[in-house]
């Protein structure tokens, strides 16, 4: 039997060729952001998301300084600059499922 773990964050990177999401898990926010940028560089992607999976991660996302939504945010959307060689230039915005 294999072991299963609950990750604090789910990373989703949109594959520009197939329009499918590549999923990964991470325990820490810094690790999630790094994995997202590495996977985006590997795929040539320009859009990625980080979703909180636990209450601890949800509190972390809502404590990011630019989040001013009183209802909180559900996920972070990353718009990654494609024309940079290492894809380290990005815009991060907090999104809520109810905003749609």
Secondary structure as UniProt FT lines:
FT   STRAND          9..14
FT   TURN            16..18
FT   STRAND          21..26
FT   HELIX           29..43
FT   STRAND          47..52
FT   HELIX           55..62
FT   TURN            65..66
FT   TURN            70..71
FT   STRAND          75..80
FT   TURN            82..83
FT   STRAND          90..95
FT   HELIX           97..99
//
